[in-house]
Amino acid sequence: MTAELVRGQNHPLDRTRVEIRVAAGGPVVAGVTLGDEQGRLSGVEAVAHPGAPRRTGIEVPRQAAAEHRIAVDLGALPAAVHRVSVLLALPSGFGGLTAFGAAAAPAVTVTGLDGTGLVRYTITGLGAESAVVAVELYRRQDAWKVRAVGQGYADGLPAMLRDQGLPQAAELAAEIEEAVGQGQARAVPAPAPMTAGRSERPATGPSAAPAQGRPSPAPPTAADGPAPSGTGAGAGAGSASDPGAGSGPGTVAGAKSAAGPKAGDLSPAPADGGPIDYRHPRRRSTPAPAAPAPSSPRPAGPSPSATGPTAPDGSPLPVAGDAAGWSMDERLYNQVWGMFEDLARSVAAYRSAADFAETRLEQELDRALADPRDRLGTAGDAARATARDKHATLVTQARAALDRDLAQLTAESEVVEPALPPAFARWDNPVWQGYHVPPARPMALRLGDLHLPEVLDLRIPMLVRLPLERGLWIDSGPDSYGRPGPEREIGRRELPGALTDGAPDEAELRRLAMESAVAIAARLLAIHPAGEFAVQVIDPAGAAAPALAPLVESGALPAYPLPGAKGVAAVLEELTRRVELVQMAVRHRAADALPADLDTAEQLLIVHDFPHGFDDRALTRLRYLADEGPAVGVHLMLVADRAQSREYGPVLDPLWRSLLRLTPVPDAHLADPWVGHAWTYEPPLAPPGSQVVRQVLGRLAAARRAS
């Protein structure tokens, strides 16, 4: 849960690698200063700013933008650094703002690399100030804390730097302004009046004011969906945003400095006609090498590309793993979430353009036909035809831009998908044919695929970070399938086999839901080292036996679950005991005191047909496991129809809200945190007739026996 701070309040940090996300009411410049115990700076080298965006352990954006991400690795900072201050300043002559008080209060959120919010501070009370120290991360007794500062400076950036003891404050401030000025072509300003006849379009999307009761868009968390790199999928770990240098659920997912246009931002295309850059801010291409000196002879033959392989037209081809990251898995994770976010923004721009074209058509028709004398005859027909031609031209241009972006993303997906490791790959990926039990747990897990109606062929992997911080709920109720609108029709066309003729009945939904649960459980088992992950099942009615067969036959599940209330109580009692004992061992740092018979492997509890077979005591224990289990390695997966628990009233509402809802059939029920697209989720089922799940579990069982 994100802690909300007020000015002067502090909060401990439980990790050293974090992201600092800035959201402001207009373009701002973001920087970081690295101070000693008194907060004094050693020199200009202690300031990360758009002209020098990288310092040891710090990376800041290169341009002014309304939203930023700053990457911070506290563990990599020099020992002399005790205070990391986040600075925000208004760029002169750009964006129209001269004081923070003229726009919405900026907000700063400190998050983990998976997008989990740790601390949030909204800087209220600003007036004539044009620069502000937003927050500071400071070291106390080898531990780091974050403090909400909110110290504003009416005299701007020079006064703020001077106050931190920097003698060259004025010179550095001028250097920063010059760097920002050079980067204005890459910056995304606040929504401005449209040119070329587009000024009448009302602002929409994330760049407009949020609707009443709806939070402002935030960067993704894994599988909120995309949130997700979805997937541009969304959000994910990585370094600070820099579209010029070139991330998804996500991310994942997810966001956002000035990586590209937002919904409602219909700024004209670049003057040179080039494509709009929708790349995730944390994904960067290999920088081009400097051109050879004129006196240097160039080798004969074709000139190698500065950025790797190129297409026949000279444009760079996509490369798997081109995002930032500490390992190939992390780079692929960030790339997937970058694709998720790219797709979200591209479709948002297209939908926004189409909405604008419709609005403009209506307005032009109203103006042309306002005089009753012009409604009939050739003048009225000509006005209507002209308005419709303009509408068709705008929609065609918007679709062409979308198709261009989709072609780029499709090409990237075709490269990335075959390169994914087993934890990120679909069951039909050839990587599973060469499966070996991994020596360590991966950083993330694929829970399915996501796509949008505008492009049915482009699937973005839905990745979530491990260990799971939320339980899962496979919705087996009739309401889990479809809803009115095009998304439902898309889902219906993609249902497998006999389901293509219409909606599945309740029995078929329950079967598919349990198969989805087993597929996810098998994947979790396969991507953990042998013996470090286990599955337990509660099935009071014994109806899940066919779906559980692969787990039982491979030995991943020792036996079919006991039916009835006795079986429910036995499993819950065992897992509750495990959670309590591990909690006490962690609290008292006495891991070696755990009983010898206690299985310390991570556990996944699958509950089928919940709440059938549960009494009040069992419900209490289940809620306890859902709340306390993830922190000590016990994870929950419900396969249930929520309507069957209505008799409990609001008692179970917190349980449902704590779980990530998935569906056993394709359905548009996940929303990304940027523009609120309804993403169609597809469960991670193996292809019909495939034996890949049994084969993988068999290899895992052999490795477990050999260990």
C-alpha positions in Angstrom: 0.0 0.0 0.0 1.4 3.4 -1.0 2.1 5.7 2.0 0.7 9.2 1.5 3.1 11.8 3.0 2.6 15.4 4.0 5.4 18.1 4.0 8.1 17.2 6.5 7.0 13.6 7.0 9.4 10.7 6.3 9.0 7.0 5.6 11.5 4.1 5.6 12.5 2.4 2.3 12.8 -1.4 2.3 14.8 -1.6 -0.9 17.7 0.2 -2.6 16.6 0.2 -6.2 13.6 2.4 -6.8 11.9 4.6 -9.4 10.8 8.2 -8.7 7.8 9.1 -10.8 6.8 12.7 -11.3 3.4 13.9 -12.6 2.9 17.7 -13.1 0.3 20.0 -14.6 2.7 21.0 -17.3 6.3 20.5 -18.6 8.9 20.5 -15.9 12.6 19.8 -15.7 13.6 17.0 -13.4 17.0 16.6 -11.8 18.8 15.0 -8.8 21.5 16.3 -6.5 23.8 14.1 -4.5 24.7 15.7 -1.2 26.7 14.8 1.9 25.4 14.5 5.4 24.6 18.2 5.5 23.1 18.2 2.1 26.0 20.1 0.5 27.1 19.4 -3.0 30.7 18.6 -3.9 30.4 20.2 -7.3 28.6 20.1 -10.6 29.4 16.4 -10.9 27.0 15.9 -8.0 24.0 17.0 -10.1 22.2 14.8 -12.6 20.2 17.0 -15.0 19.1 16.9 -18.7 22.6 18.0 -19.8 24.3 15.2 -17.8 21.5 12.7 -17.1 23.6 9.8 -15.7 25.5 9.8 -12.5 26.6 6.8 -10.6 23.4 5.1 -9.4 21.1 7.9 -10.9 19.5 8.5 -14.3 17.1 11.4 -15.1 15.2 12.3 -18.2 16.8 14.5 -20.9 13.9 16.8 -21.6 11.1 18.8 -20.1 7.8 16.8 -19.8 4.7 16.6 -17.7 5.6 13.1 -16.5 9.0 11.6 -15.7 10.6 8.5 -14.3 13.9 8.8 -12.5 15.9 5.6 -11.8 17.8 5.4 -8.5 20.1 2.7 -7.3 20.9 3.7 -3.7 23.3 0.7 -3.3 25.5 2.0 -6.2 25.9 5.5 -4.8 29.3 6.6 -3.5 29.8 6.2 0.3 30.0 10.0 0.7 26.5 10.5 -0.6 24.0 10.7 2.2 21.2 12.7 0.6 19.5 12.4 -2.8 17.3 15.4 -3.6 14.8 15.4 -6.4 14.5 18.8 -8.0 11.7 20.1 -10.3 12.0 23.3 -12.2 9.9 25.1 -14.8 11.7 25.6 -18.1 11.8 29.2 -19.3 10.0 29.9 -22.5 8.5 26.5 -22.8 5.0 25.4 -21.9 3.8 28.9 -20.8 4.0 28.2 -17.1 6.1 30.6 -15.0 5.0 29.4 -11.5 3.9 26.1 -10.0 0.9 27.8 -8.5 -0.6 28.3 -12.0 -1.0 24.6 -12.6 -2.1 21.4 -10.8 0.0 20.5 -7.9 2.9 18.2 -8.9 3.0 14.7 -7.4 6.0 12.5 -6.7 5.7 8.7 -6.2 8.5 6.5 -5.1 7.9 2.9 -6.4 9.7 -0.4 -6.6 11.0 -1.6 -9.9 7.8 -3.6 -10.4 5.7 -0.5 -10.2 4.5 -1.1 -6.6 3.9 2.3 -5.0 5.9 2.8 -1.8 5.5 6.6 -1.0 3.5 9.4 -2.6 3.7 13.1 -2.0 1.6 15.8 -3.6 3.4 19.1 -3.4 0.6 21.5 -2.4 0.8 25.1 -1.3 3.0 26.3 -4.1 2.5 29.8 -5.6 5.0 32.0 -7.3 7.8 29.3 -7.0 9.4 28.2 -10.3 11.6 25.5 -8.7 11.1 23.1 -5.9 12.9 20.4 -4.0 10.2 17.7 -4.1 11.5 14.9 -2.0 14.8 13.6 -0.6 16.1 10.2 0.0 18.5 10.2 2.9 20.7 7.7 4.7 20.4 7.1 8.4 22.5 4.4 10.1 22.9 2.4 6.9 19.2 2.5 6.1 17.4 4.8 3.6 14.4 6.9 4.2 12.3 9.3 2.0 11.2 12.7 3.2 8.6 14.9 1.7 10.3 18.3 1.4 8.3 20.6 -0.9 10.7 23.6 -0.5 10.0 26.1 -3.3 12.1 28.9 -4.8 10.6 31.9 -6.4 14.0 32.8 -7.9 14.1 29.5 -9.8 16.8 26.9 -10.4 19.8 29.1 -9.6 18.5 29.9 -6.2 17.7 26.3 -5.5 21.2 25.1 -6.5 22.8 28.0 -4.6 20.9 27.0 -1.5 22.5 23.5 -1.7 26.0 25.1 -1.5 26.9 25.0 -5.2 29.2 27.9 -6.1 28.6 27.5 -9.9 24.8 27.6 -9.5 24.1 30.2 -12.1 26.4 28.6 -14.7 24.9 25.1 -14.1 21.4 26.5 -14.3 22.2 28.1 -17.7 23.7 24.8 -18.9 20.5 23.0 -17.8 18.3 25.5 -19.6 20.4 25.1 -22.8 20.1 21.3 -22.6 16.4 21.6 -22.1 16.1 24.0 -25.1 17.9 21.5 -27.3 15.6 18.7 -26.2 12.3 20.6 -26.7 11.7 18.8 -30.0 11.6 15.6 -28.1 9.5 16.9 -25.2 5.8 16.4 -24.8 4.2 19.6 -23.7 0.9 20.0 -22.0 -2.1 20.0 -24.4 -1.9 23.0 -26.6 -4.4 24.5 -29.1 -4.5 22.3 -32.2 -3.3 23.7 -35.5 -4.6 23.3 -39.0 -8.2 23.4 -38.0 -7.9 21.2 -34.9 -8.2 23.8 -32.3 -11.9 23.1 -31.6 -11.3 19.6 -30.4 -11.7 19.2 -26.6 -8.8 17.8 -24.6 -9.3 14.2 -23.6 -7.2 11.4 -22.3 -4.5 11.5 -19.7 -3.3 14.9 -20.7 -6.7 16.4 -19.9 -8.1 16.9 -16.4 -9.1 13.6 -14.8 -12.8 12.8 -14.6 -14.5 13.2 -11.2 -13.9 10.1 -9.1 -11.3 8.7 -11.5 -7.6 8.8 -10.5 -5.0 10.4 -12.9 -3.2 7.8 -15.0 -0.3 6.2 -13.3 2.5 4.0 -14.6 1.8 0.3 -14.8 2.1 -2.3 -12.2 2.6 -5.8 -13.3 -0.6 -7.1 -14.5 -3.0 -4.6 -13.4 -2.8 -5.2 -16.7 -1.2 -3.8 -18.2 -0.6 -3.0 -15.3 0.0 -4.5 -16.7 3.7 -4.1 -19.7 0.4 -5.2 -20.7 1.7 -4.9 -22.2 3.6 -1.2 -24.1 2.8 -3.2 -22.5 3.5 -1.8 -19.4 5.5 -1.2 -16.9 8.5 -2.8 -15.5 11.9 -2.3 -14.1 14.6 -0.3 -15.7 16.4 3.0 -15.9 15.0 6.5 -16.2 12.9 7.6 -19.1 14.6 8.9 -22.2 12.8 8.5 -25.6 15.8 10.0 -27.3 18.0 7.3 -26.0 15.5 5.0 -27.1 10.0 0.0 -22.0 5.4 -2.9 -20.6 2.0 -5.3 -18.8 3.6 -4.1 -19.3 4.6 -3.0 -18.9 5.4 -3.8 -18.0 4.3 -1.4 -18.4 4.4 1.5 -18.4 5.8 4.9 -18.1 6.1 7.9 -18.4 8.2 10.7 -19.2 7.9 12.1 -22.7 8.0 8.8 -24.5 5.3 9.6 -27.0 1.9 11.2 -27.5 -0.9 10.5 -25.1 -4.6 10.0 -25.7 -6.0 13.4 -26.7 -2.6 14.7 -27.9 -3.2 15.3 -31.6 -0.1 17.4 -32.2 0.9 17.4 -35.9 3.2 14.8 -37.2 6.9 15.7 -37.4 7.8 18.2 -40.1 10.0 15.7 -41.9 7.1 13.2 -42.1 8.9 10.7 -40.0 7.1 8.3 -37.7 6.1 9.4 -34.2 8.3 7.8 -31.6 6.2 5.6 -29.4 9.1 3.8 -27.8 8.9 3.1 -24.1 11.0 5.7 -22.2 13.2 3.0 -20.6 14.0 1.2 -23.8 17.0 2.4 -25.6 18.7 1.6 -28.9 22.4 1.2 -29.3 23.9 4.7 -29.9 25.3 5.3 -33.3 29.1 5.5 -33.4 30.7 8.7 -34.4 31.3 9.2 -38.2 34.8 8.5 -39.3 37.1 11.5 -39.9 37.3 12.6 -43.6 40.9 11.5 -43.8 40.1 7.9 -42.6 39.5 5.6 -45.6 36.2 3.7 -45.4 36.4 0.0 -45.9 35.1 -1.3 -49.1 31.8 -2.9 -49.2 28.5 -2.0 -47.6 28.6 0.3 -44.6 27.5 -1.5 -41.4 24.5 -0.1 -39.6 25.1 2.1 -36.6 22.2 0.5 -34.8 22.5 -3.1 -35.8 20.6 -4.9 -38.6 18.5 -2.8 -41.0 15.6 -3.3 -43.3 16.1 -2.8 -47.1 14.9 0.8 -46.7 17.6 1.5 -44.1 15.4 1.5 -41.0 16.7 -0.4 -38.0 15.2 -3.9 -37.5 13.9 -4.7 -34.0 16.2 -6.6 -31.7 15.1 -8.8 -28.8 16.4 -7.5 -25.5 17.1 -3.9 -26.6 15.6 -2.4 -23.4 17.6 -1.5 -20.3 18.2 -4.1 -17.6 20.7 -6.0 -15.5 20.1 -9.3 -17.3 18.6 -10.6 -20.5 15.5 -11.6 -18.7 15.1 -8.1 -17.3 15.7 -6.5 -20.7 13.1 -8.7 -22.3 10.7 -8.0 -19.4 11.1 -4.3 -19.9 10.9 -4.6 -23.7 7.6 -6.5 -23.4 6.1 -3.9 -21.1 7.5 -1.2 -23.4 5.5 -2.8 -26.3 2.4 -2.8 -24.1 2.7 0.9 -23.4 3.5 1.6 -27.1 0.4 -0.2 -28.2 -1.7 1.5 -25.6 -0.5 5.0 -26.6 -0.7 4.3 -30.4 -4.3 3.1 -30.1 -5.2 6.0 -27.8 -3.9 8.4 -30.4 -5.9 6.8 -33.1 -9.1 6.7 -31.1 -8.5 10.3 -30.0 -8.1 11.3 -33.7 -11.2 9.4 -34.7 -13.2 11.1 -32.0 -11.9 14.5 -33.0 -12.8 13.8 -36.7 -16.4 12.9 -35.6 -16.6 16.0 -33.4 -15.3 18.2 -36.2 -17.7 16.7 -38.7 -20.7 17.5 -36.5 -19.5 21.0 -35.9 -18.8 21.7 -39.6 -22.2 20.3 -40.5 -23.9 22.4 -37.9 -22.1 25.6 -39.1 -22.7 24.9 -42.8 -26.4 24.1 -42.3 -27.1 26.7 -39.6 -29.0 28.9 -42.2 -32.2 27.1 -43.2 -31.7 28.5 -46.7 -28.6 26.5 -47.2 -30.0 23.1 -46.1 -31.4 22.3 -49.6 -29.9 22.6 -53.0 -26.4 22.4 -54.3 -24.9 24.6 -51.6 -26.0 22.3 -48.8 -25.0 19.2 -50.6 -21.5 20.7 -51.3 -21.1 21.6 -47.6 -22.0 18.2 -46.5 -19.7 16.5 -49.0 -16.8 18.8 -48.0 -17.3 18.0 -44.3 -17.5 14.3 -44.9 -14.4 14.4 -47.2 -12.4 16.1 -44.4 -13.7 13.6 -41.9 -12.6 10.7 -44.1 -9.2 12.3 -44.7 -8.6 12.7 -41.0 -9.6 9.1 -40.2 -7.5 7.8 -43.0 -4.5 9.7 -41.8 -5.0 8.5 -38.3 -5.4 4.9 -39.4 -2.3 5.1 -41.5 -0.3 6.4 -38.5 -1.7 3.5 -36.4 -1.0 0.9 -39.1 2.6 2.2 -39.3 3.0 1.9 -35.5 1.3 -1.5 -35.5 3.7 -2.8 -38.2 6.6 -1.7 -36.1 5.2 -3.4 -33.0 4.3 -6.6 -35.0 7.8 -6.8 -36.3 9.2 -6.4 -32.8 6.8 -9.0 -31.4 7.9 -11.5 -34.1 11.5 -11.0 -32.9 10.8 -10.9 -29.2 8.3 -13.8 -28.8 10.7 -16.6 -30.0 13.5 -15.1 -27.7 11.5 -15.3 -24.5 12.6 -17.6 -21.7 10.2 -20.3 -20.5 8.7 -18.1 -17.7 7.7 -15.5 -20.3 6.9 -17.9 -23.2 3.6 -19.4 -24.4 3.1 -23.1 -24.1 3.5 -23.4 -27.9 6.9 -21.8 -27.9 9.7 -24.2 -28.9 11.7 -23.2 -25.8 9.6 -25.6 -23.9 10.8 -28.5 -26.0 14.3 -28.0 -24.6 13.1 -27.3 -21.1 15.5 -27.9 -18.2 14.7 -27.3 -14.5 16.1 -23.8 -13.8 18.7 -23.2 -11.0 16.9 -20.1 -9.8 13.5 -18.5 -9.8 12.9 -16.0 -12.7 11.9 -12.4 -12.2 8.4 -12.7 -13.7 5.7 -15.0 -14.9 3.4 -15.0 -18.0 -0.2 -15.1 -17.0 -1.7 -14.9 -20.5 -1.9 -12.5 -23.4 -3.5 -9.1 -24.0 -4.7 -7.4 -27.2 -6.9 -4.6 -28.4 -9.8 -4.7 -31.0 -7.9 -2.5 -33.4 -5.3 -5.2 -34.0 -6.4 -8.8 -33.3 -3.2 -10.4 -34.4 -0.8 -8.6 -32.1 -0.6 -10.3 -28.6 1.3 -8.7 -25.8 2.5 -11.1 -23.0 0.9 -10.3 -19.7 3.8 -10.5 -17.3 3.7 -10.2 -13.5 6.7 -10.0 -11.1 7.6 -12.8 -8.8 7.0 -13.6 -6.0 3.3 -13.0 -6.5 2.2 -10.1 -4.3 -1.5 -10.7 -5.0 -3.6 -13.9 -5.2 -5.4 -14.9 -8.4 -9.0 -15.5 -9.0 -10.1 -17.5 -12.0 -13.7 -16.4 -12.5 -15.8 -19.5 -13.3 -19.2 -17.7 -13.2 -21.3 -16.9 -16.2 -20.6 -13.2 -15.9 -16.9 -14.0 -16.5 -17.7 -14.4 -20.2 -18.2 -11.3 -22.3 -20.1 -8.1 -22.0 -22.0 -6.0 -24.5 -19.9 -4.4 -27.2 -17.2 -5.3 -29.7 -14.9 -6.8 -27.1 -17.4 -9.5 -26.4 -17.7 -10.3 -30.1 -13.9 -10.6 -30.4 -13.8 -12.9 -27.4 -16.6 -15.1 -28.9 -14.8 -15.5 -32.3 -11.7 -16.7 -30.5 -13.2 -19.3 -28.3 -11.7 -22.7 -28.9 -13.4 -25.6 -30.6 -17.0 -26.2 -29.7 -17.4 -22.8 -28.0 -17.2 -20.8 -31.2 -20.9 -21.3 -31.8 -21.9 -19.3 -28.8 -21.2 -18.6 -25.1 -20.1 -21.6 -23.1 -22.4 -23.0 -20.5 -21.7 -23.0 -16.8 -20.2 -26.5 -16.7 -17.9 -25.7 -19.6 -16.8 -22.5 -17.9 -16.0 -24.3 -14.7 -13.9 -26.9 -16.7 -12.0 -24.2 -18.5 -11.5 -22.3 -15.3 -9.9 -25.2 -13.6 -7.7 -26.0 -16.7 -6.5 -22.4 -16.6 -5.6 -22.8 -13.0 -3.7 -26.0 -13.6 -1.9 -24.4 -16.5 -0.7 -21.5 -14.3 0.2 -23.8 -11.5 2.2 -26.0 -13.9 4.1 -23.0 -15.2 4.9 -21.9 -11.6 6.2 -25.3 -10.8 8.3 -25.5 -14.0 10.0 -22.1 -13.6 11.1 -22.7 -10.0 14.0 -25.0 -9.0 13.1 -28.5 -8.1 11.6 -28.7 -4.7 11.2 -25.0 -4.2 7.6 -24.7 -5.2 4.6 -26.9 -4.3 0.9 -27.0 -5.0 -2.0 -27.9 -2.7 -5.6 -28.1 -3.7 -8.9 -27.8 -2.0 -11.7 -29.5 -3.9 -14.6 -30.3 -1.6 -16.9 -31.8 -4.3 -14.1 -33.7 -6.1 -15.1 -32.2 -9.4 -11.6 -31.0 -10.4 -10.1 -34.5 -10.7 -9.9 -34.5 -14.6 -8.1 -31.2 -14.7 -5.7 -32.1 -11.8 -4.6 -35.3 -13.6 -1.3 -33.9 -15.0 -0.3 -32.7 -11.5 -1.1 -35.9 -9.8 0.4 -38.2 -12.5 3.7 -36.2 -12.4 3.8 -36.3 -8.6 3.6 -32.5 -8.3 0.4 -33.1 -6.4 0.9 -36.1 -4.1 -2.7 -37.3 -4.4 -6.1 -36.0 -5.3 -7.5 -33.7 -2.6 -9.7 -35.1 0.2 -13.4 -34.2 -0.4 -15.7 -32.5 2.0 -15.2 -30.2 4.9 -12.5 -32.5 6.4 -10.3 -32.0 3.4 -10.8 -28.2 3.5 -9.9 -28.0 7.2 -6.8 -30.2 6.9 -5.2 -28.1 4.1 -6.1 -24.8 5.7 -4.8 -25.9 9.1 -1.5 -27.0 7.6 -0.9 -23.8 5.6 -2.0 -21.6 8.5 0.5 -23.3 10.7 3.2 -22.8 8.1 2.5 -19.1 7.8 2.5 -18.5 11.5 5.7 -20.4 12.1 7.6 -18.7 9.2 6.3 -15.3 10.4 7.7 -15.9 13.9 11.0 -17.2 12.5 11.4 -14.1 10.3 10.3 -11.8 13.1 12.9 -13.3 15.5 15.5 -14.1 12.9 15.4 -17.8 13.9 15.0 -19.6 10.6 17.1 -22.5 11.9 14.5 -23.0 14.7 11.7 -24.1 12.3 10.5 -27.7 12.8 12.1 -30.3 10.6 8.8 -31.4 9.2 7.8 -28.0 7.9 7.9 -27.6 4.2 9.5 -24.2 3.5 9.0 -24.3 -0.2 6.7 -21.7 -1.7 3.1 -23.0 -1.8 0.3 -22.3 -4.2 -3.2 -23.1 -2.8 -5.8 -23.8 -5.4 -9.4 -23.6 -4.1 -11.9 -25.1 -6.4 -15.6 -24.2 -6.3 -15.2 -21.7 -3.5 -17.1 -21.3 -1.1 -18.5 -24.8 -1.3 -17.4 -26.8 1.8 -16.3 -23.8 3.8 -17.7 -22.9 7.2 -17.0 -19.7 9.1 -13.8 -21.0 10.6 -12.5 -22.1 7.2 -13.4 -18.7 5.7 -11.5 -16.9 8.4 -8.4 -19.0 7.8 -8.7 -18.5 4.1 -8.8 -14.7 4.5 -5.8 -14.9 6.8 -3.9 -16.8 4.2 -4.8 -14.3 1.5 -3.6 -11.4 3.7 -0.6 -12.8 5.3 0.5 -15.7 3.1 2.2 -13.9 0.1 4.8 -12.3 2.4 6.0 -15.7 3.6 5.6 -17.7 0.4 2.0 -18.9 0.5 -0.1 -17.8 -2.5 -3.8 -18.2 -3.2 -5.7 -19.0 -6.4 -9.5 -19.2 -6.2 -11.5 -20.9 -8.9 -14.9 -19.6 -8.1 -18.1 -17.9 -9.1 -18.5 -14.8 -6.9 -22.3 -15.0 -7.2 -22.3 -18.2 -5.2 -20.9 -16.4 -2.2 -23.6 -13.7 -2.0 -25.0 -15.2 1.2 -21.9 -13.9 3.0 -22.7 -10.3 2.0 -19.9 -7.8 2.3 -17.7 -10.1 4.6 -15.8 -11.5 1.6 -15.6 -8.2 -0.4 -12.0 -7.5 0.9 -11.0 -11.0 -0.3 -12.3 -10.5 -3.8 -10.7 -7.0 -4.0 -7.3 -8.4 -3.0 -7.2 -10.9 -5.9 -6.3 -10.4 -9.5 -9.3 -11.5 -11.5 -8.7 -13.6 -14.6 -11.1 -15.3 -16.9 -11.1 -18.8 -18.4 -12.1 -17.5 -21.9 -11.0 -14.3 -23.8 -12.7 -11.3 -22.3 -12.1 -7.5 -22.3 -12.0 -6.8 -18.5 -8.5 -5.5 -17.8 -7.7 -1.8 -18.0 -4.3 -0.2 -18.4 -3.4 2.6 -16.0 -2.6 5.2 -18.6 -5.6 5.6 -20.9 -8.0 3.0 -19.5 -8.2 0.8 -22.6 -10.3 -2.4 -22.1 -7.8 -5.1 -23.0 -8.9 -8.5 -24.0 -7.3 -11.1 -21.8 -6.6 -14.6 -23.0 -5.8 -17.4 -20.6 -2.4 -19.3 -20.9 -3.8 -22.6 -22.0 -1.7 -25.1 -23.9 -2.8 -25.8 -27.6 -5.5 -28.4 -27.9 -4.1 -31.9 -27.9 -0.7 -30.8 -26.8 1.2 -32.8 -24.2 3.7 -30.1 -23.4 2.4 -29.5 -19.9 2.7 -33.2 -19.0 6.2 -33.4 -20.6 7.4 -30.4 -18.6 6.0 -31.7 -15.4 7.6 -35.1 -16.1 11.0 -33.6 -16.5 10.5 -31.6 -13.3 9.5 -34.8 -11.5 12.6 -36.6 -12.7 14.8 -33.7 -11.5 13.0 -33.7 -8.1 13.7 -37.4 -7.7 17.4 -37.0 -8.7 17.9 -34.1 -6.2 
